[in-house]
Amino acid sequence: MRPFRFAVTASNASSAVAWSDLARRAEALGYSSLLVPDHLGRQLSPIAAMAAAAAATTTLRIGGFVFANDFRHPLLLAREAATLDLLSDGRLELGLGAGWRTADYRQLGTAYDAPGRRIDRLAEAIRLVKRLLAGETVTRDGPHYRLGAAQVWPRPVQQPHPPIIMGGGGPRMLRLAAREADIVGFIPQFSPRGRPILTDVTEAALDRKIAIVREAAADRFEHLELNLFIADAGMVGSGEAVRRSVLAAAKSAAVGLVGSPYVLYGTLAGLVERLERRRERMGVSYYAIRQGSMEAMAPLVESLARR
C-alpha cells in the first residue's frame, strides 16, 4: 500500500503575501501538494500561482488540478510544464483533463463538444505531451493536432516526465487515465451539460470506478496512485468554534446516510479508521482537500501523512 498523502486545492488569495503564506502554511502542516484548478472566473491563473507557490516553499509539490486540454495546445502545455518542473526543482504534478465546466467554454466562445470528442482530443494530446517532455522531436499530422519537428526546452527535472494526474467520473475517461496517468483521480461523473450526477457520489460507485481502472491498467495498476477529490470536509472536536463543530457533527451524520466518499466529516479517530479501511480495500491513498478546510483537517494530515 502507498503511504497517505494530502493536497490542498486552492485558487484564491487577496495578495502575493497571502498566497505565499497559504503555501508555506500548507507545507508546515504536512500537506504534500498544492493543486490549483483551471477555470475562468474568480480564481488565480494556475500557472503563475503554481510558480509563486513553488518559489515560497521548499518541499511542497505543485500541480494543476487539472489543466483543461481544450484551452492549451499540447506543445505549449509541455513547455510550461517543463519550465515549472525545472524552476520548482522537480516538484510538479501535471494534471490534465478533458474540460467540463460549460461556463468556461461559454466565456471562451468555444463549442462545448460531446464528452467523446473532448476525450478524443485529450487522448491524442496526452501522448504528445509525454513524448515532448521525454525529449523527443515530434512531427505529427493527427486528427486534432499537427506538429512539425516540435521540441521542448528546458527539459524537466523529473524524467521521463513529471507525474501525470488524470481522472474523471465516466468509464472512458477512467480507462484513459488507467493507461496513461501516474495518478488517477476520482470525481463524480458529470452529465453532458457539465453537471454532477448525484447518484454517482456513493462508496459503491467509487468501487465500480476503481474496478474499471484496475481492469484497464492491467499490470500498471500496482504502480498507480489513487486520488480522491474531497468536495467538503470538517472535523468534530477539532478545536474550532462550537458552532462549526456542531455543524461538522451534523454533516457527518448526513454523510453516513449518503455514504459519499467525496466528503470527510467526523471525529479524528473515525476519519483515520475510515481512510485506513478504504486504503486497505480500494487502494486510495491521496486526498485533495479544499482550501477552506485546510486548517480543520490538519490533525488528520498529521496522523496519516506518509504513514
Legacy VTK file of the C-alpha trace (Angstrom):
# vtk DataFile Version 3.0
C-alpha trace
ASCII
DATASET POLYDATA
POINTS 307 float
0.000 0.000 0.000
1.160 3.521 -0.764
1.631 5.946 2.128
-1.055 8.545 2.621
-0.647 11.969 1.020
-2.823 15.046 1.258
-3.078 18.023 -1.069
-4.689 21.425 -0.673
-6.747 22.563 -3.650
-6.534 26.353 -3.682
-7.305 29.075 -6.184
-7.727 32.386 -4.361
-5.718 34.878 -2.345
-6.043 38.585 -1.681
-2.369 39.373 -2.304
1.032 37.915 -3.101
1.820 37.756 0.612
-1.419 35.917 1.351
-0.772 33.344 -1.387
2.803 32.736 -0.240
1.627 32.421 3.357
-1.001 29.883 2.301
1.594 27.771 0.507
4.023 27.898 3.421
1.251 27.060 5.884
0.196 24.029 3.830
3.809 22.868 3.777
4.196 23.385 7.545
1.009 21.405 8.263
2.341 18.406 6.348
0.353 18.678 3.139
2.229 17.111 0.243
0.949 19.297 -2.577
-0.832 22.482 -3.525
-3.111 21.900 -6.501
-4.676 24.751 -8.480
-7.865 24.309 -10.558
-8.032 25.578 -14.125
-11.205 27.575 -14.648
-12.132 31.020 -15.835
-13.812 33.365 -13.422
-12.851 34.355 -9.898
-9.642 32.427 -9.388
-5.915 32.914 -9.818
-4.365 31.915 -13.109
-2.956 28.455 -12.342
0.488 28.568 -13.951
1.508 31.842 -12.319
0.001 30.738 -8.989
1.875 27.431 -9.078
5.175 29.162 -9.814
4.662 31.608 -6.941
3.801 28.788 -4.524
6.903 26.854 -5.533
9.086 29.939 -5.014
7.678 30.394 -1.493
8.304 26.794 -0.367
10.985 24.110 -0.434
9.243 20.712 -0.320
5.617 21.406 -1.249
4.695 19.908 -4.612
2.647 21.976 -7.062
0.131 20.920 -9.667
-2.746 21.814 -11.923
-5.964 20.111 -10.886
-6.396 19.782 -13.770
-5.423 21.752 -16.871
-8.286 21.755 -19.362
-6.910 20.294 -22.559
-9.146 22.348 -24.842
-7.635 25.582 -23.505
-3.991 24.742 -24.352
-2.067 23.262 -27.245
-0.045 20.220 -26.086
3.272 21.740 -27.207
2.651 24.915 -25.208
1.470 22.974 -22.169
4.516 20.691 -22.312
6.815 23.718 -22.395
5.058 25.316 -19.421
5.218 22.011 -17.516
8.922 21.552 -18.203
9.685 25.093 -17.040
7.599 24.700 -13.878
9.314 21.425 -13.077
12.765 22.941 -13.578
12.077 26.083 -11.546
10.480 24.088 -8.715
13.430 21.651 -8.565
11.279 18.751 -9.687
8.115 19.321 -7.652
5.495 19.402 -10.421
2.469 17.133 -10.688
0.961 17.660 -14.137
-2.806 17.320 -14.148
-4.610 17.125 -17.478
-8.309 16.673 -18.204
-10.846 16.951 -20.996
-12.593 20.077 -19.649
-16.085 20.000 -18.184
-17.319 23.388 -16.979
-19.712 24.789 -19.541
-19.259 28.370 -18.287
-15.578 28.265 -19.255
-16.407 27.272 -22.813
-19.115 29.917 -22.996
-16.685 32.666 -21.949
-14.129 31.458 -24.487
-16.744 31.313 -27.232
-15.726 27.692 -27.831
-18.108 24.858 -28.614
-18.785 22.520 -25.706
-18.450 19.283 -27.633
-19.822 15.930 -26.543
-17.675 14.101 -23.970
-16.440 11.604 -26.543
-14.941 14.290 -28.768
-13.303 16.084 -25.853
-11.791 12.822 -24.628
-10.583 12.011 -28.169
-8.646 15.275 -28.186
-7.255 14.620 -24.713
-6.111 11.110 -25.644
-4.123 12.487 -28.562
-2.780 15.421 -26.545
-1.540 13.459 -23.525
0.571 11.175 -25.679
2.124 14.180 -27.396
2.825 15.888 -24.067
4.563 12.788 -22.731
6.723 12.407 -25.823
7.715 16.067 -25.775
8.600 16.026 -22.074
10.695 12.900 -22.630
12.853 14.875 -25.065
11.527 13.571 -28.374
11.327 15.674 -31.514
7.727 15.210 -32.588
6.222 15.520 -36.048
2.569 14.611 -36.299
-0.401 15.177 -38.545
-3.196 13.801 -36.398
-6.945 14.202 -36.321
-6.706 17.061 -33.797
-3.089 18.281 -33.608
-0.340 18.998 -36.093
3.279 19.403 -35.036
6.364 19.902 -37.182
9.673 18.843 -35.607
8.401 20.138 -32.251
10.716 20.143 -29.245
10.504 21.282 -25.634
13.191 23.159 -23.759
14.132 23.171 -20.937
13.995 19.508 -20.023
12.014 18.756 -16.854
13.897 17.589 -13.789
11.637 14.556 -13.367
12.204 12.040 -16.128
10.799 10.822 -18.388
8.186 13.373 -17.288
6.623 14.763 -14.091
3.912 12.561 -12.559
0.730 12.942 -14.576
-2.646 13.270 -12.880
-5.679 12.258 -14.899
-9.080 11.224 -13.731
-12.785 11.593 -14.028
-16.098 10.007 -13.313
-17.048 8.256 -16.542
-15.758 4.854 -17.708
-13.992 6.078 -20.840
-12.096 8.827 -19.036
-11.087 6.426 -16.267
-9.812 3.873 -18.790
-7.702 6.553 -20.462
-6.292 7.607 -17.089
-5.530 3.976 -16.234
-3.462 3.624 -19.402
-1.694 6.993 -19.433
-1.506 8.540 -15.941
0.654 8.019 -12.873
-2.014 9.361 -10.507
-5.662 8.531 -11.179
-8.181 10.938 -9.642
-11.801 10.091 -8.939
-14.687 12.543 -9.063
-18.436 12.106 -9.582
-19.490 11.684 -13.196
-20.831 14.768 -14.990
-23.807 14.961 -17.293
-23.409 16.011 -20.952
-24.387 19.516 -19.773
-21.491 19.651 -17.327
-23.411 18.993 -14.104
-22.505 16.359 -11.482
-24.702 13.268 -11.411
-25.783 12.959 -7.783
-26.404 9.203 -7.985
-22.678 8.775 -8.706
-21.370 10.001 -5.325
-21.579 6.787 -3.270
-18.886 4.439 -1.978
-20.325 1.692 -4.169
-19.954 3.909 -7.245
-16.314 4.543 -6.304
-15.805 0.787 -6.002
-17.058 0.365 -9.558
-14.764 3.123 -10.842
-11.705 1.550 -9.242
-12.641 -1.801 -10.780
-12.730 -0.116 -14.207
-9.274 1.365 -13.621
-7.877 -1.930 -12.360
-9.057 -3.790 -15.453
-7.867 -1.122 -17.906
-4.496 -0.650 -16.211
-3.723 -4.373 -16.021
-0.068 -4.699 -14.906
0.191 -0.905 -14.443
-2.340 -0.862 -11.620
0.107 -1.655 -8.826
2.165 1.402 -9.856
-0.765 3.844 -9.872
-1.508 6.286 -7.072
-5.247 6.710 -6.469
-6.513 10.192 -5.635
-9.875 11.331 -4.317
-11.228 14.877 -4.594
-12.889 15.990 -1.359
-15.650 18.497 -2.011
-16.143 19.389 1.640
-14.568 18.417 4.970
-14.710 19.187 8.666
-13.764 17.598 11.954
-15.815 17.092 15.084
-13.891 18.276 18.131
-11.204 19.970 16.052
-10.899 22.882 18.444
-12.883 25.190 16.176
-15.790 27.274 17.392
-18.636 25.267 18.902
-20.970 26.200 16.051
-18.589 24.769 13.461
-18.015 21.608 15.470
-21.773 21.049 15.781
-22.156 21.655 12.040
-19.427 19.109 11.332
-21.199 16.576 13.548
-24.480 17.133 11.692
-22.810 16.775 8.316
-21.031 13.644 9.488
-24.379 12.040 10.285
-25.734 13.037 6.872
-22.663 11.667 5.134
-23.114 8.391 6.962
-26.557 8.073 5.418
-25.470 9.025 1.924
-22.174 7.138 2.077
-20.298 9.590 -0.131
-16.504 9.273 -0.276
-16.229 12.843 -1.625
-16.859 14.445 1.751
-14.962 13.965 5.015
-16.779 14.703 8.244
-16.380 13.054 11.636
-14.087 12.674 14.603
-10.355 12.270 14.103
-10.437 8.634 15.196
-13.395 7.909 12.937
-11.782 9.530 9.910
-8.466 7.746 10.464
-10.298 4.417 10.634
-12.359 5.223 7.517
-9.378 6.218 5.391
-7.243 3.292 6.514
-10.091 0.869 5.783
-10.648 2.428 2.357
-6.952 2.246 1.506
-6.798 -1.414 2.506
-9.887 -2.287 0.483
-9.565 0.062 -2.511
-6.011 1.407 -2.557
-6.964 5.106 -2.257
-4.132 6.965 -0.505
-4.059 10.533 -1.889
-6.717 13.065 -0.841
-7.237 16.558 -2.257
-8.812 18.819 0.376
-10.202 22.244 -0.423
-8.530 25.437 0.770
-11.254 26.328 3.269
-10.855 23.009 5.118
-7.042 23.027 5.261
-6.739 24.051 8.904
-9.640 21.935 10.170
-8.206 18.778 8.600
-4.632 19.382 9.799
-4.966 16.806 12.656
-5.907 14.151 10.091
-2.913 15.082 7.940
-0.623 14.928 10.971
-1.981 11.494 11.909
-1.802 9.848 8.491
0.603 11.680 6.156
3.383 9.409 4.914
2.058 6.519 7.062
LINES 1 308
307 0 1 2 3 4 5 6 7 8 9 10 11 12 13 14 15 16 17 18 19 20 21 22 23 24 25 26 27 28 29 30 31 32 33 34 35 36 37 38 39 40 41 42 43 44 45 46 47 48 49 50 51 52 53 54 55 56 57 58 59 60 61 62 63 64 65 66 67 68 69 70 71 72 73 74 75 76 77 78 79 80 81 82 83 84 85 86 87 88 89 90 91 92 93 94 95 96 97 98 99 100 101 102 103 104 105 106 107 108 109 110 111 112 113 114 115 116 117 118 119 120 121 122 123 124 125 126 127 128 129 130 131 132 133 134 135 136 137 138 139 140 141 142 143 144 145 146 147 148 149 150 151 152 153 154 155 156 157 158 159 160 161 162 163 164 165 166 167 168 169 170 171 172 173 174 175 176 177 178 179 180 181 182 183 184 185 186 187 188 189 190 191 192 193 194 195 196 197 198 199 200 201 202 203 204 205 206 207 208 209 210 211 212 213 214 215 216 217 218 219 220 221 222 223 224 225 226 227 228 229 230 231 232 233 234 235 236 237 238 239 240 241 242 243 244 245 246 247 248 249 250 251 252 253 254 255 256 257 258 259 260 261 262 263 264 265 266 267 268 269 270 271 272 273 274 275 276 277 278 279 280 281 282 283 284 285 286 287 288 289 290 291 292 293 294 295 296 297 298 299 300 301 302 303 304 305 306
